Every structure is written in C-alpha cells, then in structure tokens.
C-alpha cells in the first residue's frame, strides 16, 4: 500500500493548514481567499514538500465543513445532518493538483466535528449518534476528493487524544468513510496518546499520523505496539511556535524516528497544522524539514 502514494524514503508532507495570506487585485474581490490558496500551494512546492495540501485556508477545521452541511446552523445542530449540496474542498484541491503531482485530501473527522457542535434538536440523543450521521455526510466529500485525484485522504481527529470521545464509535464513523474509498487513508491525532493508543491502533487506516516533536514519549509508546505494517506520519516540526528549528535539530528528531520505526515506515510532517503561524515561520519550518529529510536520506 505504501507504493500507492509515494516511492520515496522519508517523503515529506503537511498535516494540512497553512497561514492565511490575503492577496490583492480583481481575483481577491471575486474570491477573497483564492490568493491565500495560491500562496499556500506555491510555498509548499517551493519548500520542496512531496505531498502538499490545498492549505486549508477557508476557515477553522470545524466551520470549514459544518457551515456547508444542512442540519447545522452556526454551532447548533438543528436537524438531521445531510451531505453538502456541493463539494466543500474539491475546488481548492483541484487547484493544488494542477500545480503538484501529489496532493493530500483532508477532511475533519466526524467525532471532532460532533464535539465542536451543540445539539439543539431531538433528532440526536448524543454526540455519538451525531458523529455517525456526520460520517455519512462526509462520505460524499471523501469520494469527491478521491475522484479529483488526491494521492491520500487524511481524516483529522484531534479530539481522540483528549479522552472525552467514544473512540469505539469514532472508529465506526471513520471506517464508514474509508471503506468507500480505493485510495490510501490517513488519520491524524495530535497530543499525548498514552491514554488512547491501543484504541486508536484498532482503527483501520493505512497511515497513522501523530505528534512526536512536542510529545517525545509518543515514540516509545507507538513503536512498542504492533503497527501491522502501517506507515507512521511522523510529526518532527513544532507547529505551536513561530520559533524555527534548524535543519540539524529536525534531523535529530527524524533520526530518532528512523531508529524506532525504520526509514521506510515514516512519512515526515509537522506535528499539526500551521494556520496560526506566520507565513515566514511556516515556510522556514517546511524548508528546514525538507533539508533535514534529505540529509537523513543520504546517510541511510
């Protein structure tokens, strides 16, 4: 399955979001965030990222999807959740695909979405029921991204590391989506995994993407488990600060990952999205990550 989306050892990617940089001119009047998409894509390509994203510049990870789903108004669930009337992220993803060979499609996971909403209808008794309907609605988006030609589909479930979500239902919701696809799938969970790792590993995806630079303990935690041949998205860049790590510092983190998992098991990326970073910091972090990956790759 690894060769389906990359034939390069220690390939680089992003978790998703990039800083929103406002543009000018007529295009920005017609679509204020289109220049931001173009800048995000161009910066990732210039930095040398192997599998880019569209930059996820059109809103936070909850509202970007829930604002388009019937049955949801603002943060309130007011009726049965239905699929969006049109693809949500496909247009920006197609733009990225016009500029790069490999693009990652990204959706926010149904459980994370459910926990970002307030239920204001008797249609749902709890977040778990809501998550399953959100998954059903997101199948349409996932299949649209697959049809557009993405290399990999990532589902973001940061809520899983908090311990407040029912991961057994979360697993069911994710697999409702993934079983409809023929492309490789990835699940991103940031944070400390110590209380949830065994439940998370039961979820059937091809790549498990975790935070390691800010949570070094995750390395021993994950590497001591049977990963059943799956790849690890190895977060090796701190996405919580504008302080830019040197390539040498990132190289040391990657080397720890190689020692723990083996080079062929790793897909390198930042710990999380970089929407809150400055453009200069985000670009420098990605560029240094690419340089560090190259240095480790040459040493193998």
N, C-alpha and C positions, 0 to 999 in steps of 0.2 A: 504493500500500500504506500510505502514511503516514496517510491519512484513515481507515483502518480502525480505528485505535485512539485517535486524538486529532486534534481540529480546531483546536488552539490553538498558536500560535507560541511557542516556548520553554516548552513544558509541562514540569512538574516531576514527578519520580518518586523512588523509592528503589532502591537496589541490593537491599535485602531486609531484613536482620536489624535488630532494634531491641532496646534493653536489656530484660532480663527484670526486671519489677517484680512482686514477689509480692503477691497480694491476700489478703483475709481472707473470713470468712463461710462459709456452707454450700457455696457453689459451689466454693470453693478446696479443700474437703475431698473433693468428688466428682471434681474435675479441677483439681489444683494450679496448672496453667499457663493455665487458661482466663482468669482475670483478667488475666494478662500479655498475652494476645492482645487482650482488650478494650481495655486501656490503650494498647497499640501502635497499634491501629486508630484509637482516639479521638485520640491525639496527632497522628498523621499527618493526619487530617482537620482538626483544629484548626489545624495549621500551614499548611494550605492546599495540600497535595500533590495533584496532579491524578490520578496513578495510584499508588495505595497498594499495600502488601503486607499479608500477614497478620501480619507482624512476625517470623516465623521464630524463635519463642521456645522451641521444644521440643527444642533440642539443637544441638550444633555441626553444621556443614554436612555432615560425613561421617556421623556417627552417626544424625542425624535420618532418614537414608534407609537406611543399611546395617543398622540394628537391626531393620528391618522386612522385609528380604529373605531368603527361605530360601536356604540355602547359605552364609550368613555368620553366624559366632558371635563376638561382640566385634569384634576387629580381624582375625580369622582367616577366610579363605575355606576352608571345609571340604568343599564340594561344589559342584555346578552351581548357579549363581545363577539364581533364579527370580523372577517378579514377586511383589510383596507380596500377601497374601491379601485385603487391603482397601486402599482409597486411603490414602495417608500424610498428605498435607497438605490434602486437599479439605475436611474439616470446618472447619478454621480459615479457609480461603479463602472458603468459603460464608458464614461469619460476616462476613468483611470485605465481601463482596459485598452483604450485607444492609444495610450501612451506607454504602457508597460506590458510585458509578456505575461507576468503572473500577478494576479490581484486576489486579495482575500476578501470574500464577502463576510459581513459582520452583522449579526442581529443581537439585540439584548435578550437574554434568556427569559422564558415565561415566568419563572419563580421570582427573579429580580424585579420584573415588571409588576407582578402581583403585589409585592411588598412595597412598591412605590406608589400604590394606589389606595384609595379609601372606598370601601364597598358601601354604596348608597342605594342598594336595590335588594329585594328579597330573592332575586334570581340566584345569588350566591350566598351560601352559608359561611364560607371561609375562604382564605387565600388559596388553599389547595384546589378547590373547585374552580376558582378564577384562573389559576395557573394553567389548568388543563384546557380551558377554553382559549386562553391566550396562545397556548401552543398550537391549537387547531387553527387559529387565525394566522399565526406566523408561518405555517406550512406554505401558504401561498407566496409569502415573501421569499422564503428559503428556495423554493422551486424556481421562482423568477430569477434569483441570483444565479442559481445553477444554469438556467437556460441562457443567461447573459454571458456565461463563460468563465466564472470565477474558478480559481485553482483549488480553493479550500474554503469551507464555510465555518466561521467561528461563532460560537454561541457564548455570550458573556453572562456568567452567573456569580458575580462577586458576593451576593447575599449568602452563598453556601458557607463561606468561612466564618460567618458570624455566629452560627449555631442556632439561629432563630427560625430557620426554614426547615420544612419537612423534606429532606433530601430524597427520600423514597418516592415521594410524589414528584419532586424535581426531576429525578431520573426518568420517571414515566413520561413527563412532559417533554424532556429533551429528546427522548427516543421516539416519541410521536413524530418529531420533526426529522430526525436523522434517518429513520427507516424509509422515508420517502425519497431519499437522495442517492445518487450514484457517485457523487464526488466525496473525497475525504472530508471529515469533520473534525473540528477542534472545540474544546471547551476551555474557557479562561476563567480561573478562580484566583483572585489575589488574596493576600493576607496570610495569617498563620493557619496552617492546615492541621495542626496537631489534634484537634477535636473531631475532625471530619474526614480525614484522609481515606479511611477504609470504605466509607460510604461513597465518597467521590470516585474511587477507583472502580466501583461497580458499574459506573455509567459508561455505556458503550460509545466511545468516540475514538478517532484514530490518533489524535494529538491531545495531550493534557498540558495546558499552558498555566504555569504557576509563577509566583513571585519568589525570587531567590536572592536578589541583591540586598533587599531590606529584611529578608527573613532567611538567613543562612541556615537556620535549623531545618528548614524545609528540605534541604539537600539530603541530609541523613534520613529524614522522615520518609521521603518519597523513594529514595534509592534502596531502602531496606525492604520495599514491597515488590511483589511480582507485577510488573507492568504489562505482561502478556504481549510483549513485542511492540508496544505503542511508543510513539515519539513523545518527547518532552519539549514543550515550549519553555525555554529556559530564560526567565527574566534576569538579565545581567546588567541592567541600567536602572538607576534610581529615578523614578518618574515623579517623586514628591518634592523635588527641589530644582531650582534653576542652576545650582552649582553643577558644573560639568566635570564628570570624571574623566581622567586621562585615559587614552587607549591602553596604557600599561596597567592601570587599575582594573579596567574592564577585562583585559586579557587574563589577569589572575583569577577573576571570577569564572571566566569561561573554562580555564584550566581545571578549576575545582569541579565544574560540571562534567568535563570530559573524564576526569578521574572517577567520578561517581556513576555516570551513566554510559560512558562511551561516546565518542565523537559522532558516530552515525545516528545516534538516538536523539541528538539535540537540534532544535530549531531555535535560533537566538533572537531575543527581542527585549524591549524594555519591560520592567515589572508590570506596568499598566499603561493606559492611555496617557497622552501628554497634552491634553486640551488646556490645562491650567498653566502650562509653562510658556515662557516667551518663545517667539519663533527662533531667535538666535540660539537659545539654550537647547530647544528641541532638536534643531538641525545639528548642532555640535555633538549632542549626545548620540544621535544616529550615526553621524560620520565617524565618531570615535569607536562606536560599537562595530561598524563595518571594518575599520582598520584593525581592531583587536582580533576580530574573527579571522581576518586574512593572516595575521601573524601566527595565530594558533594553528590554522590550517596548514601553513607552510612548515610548521615544526613537527607535524604528525609523521 
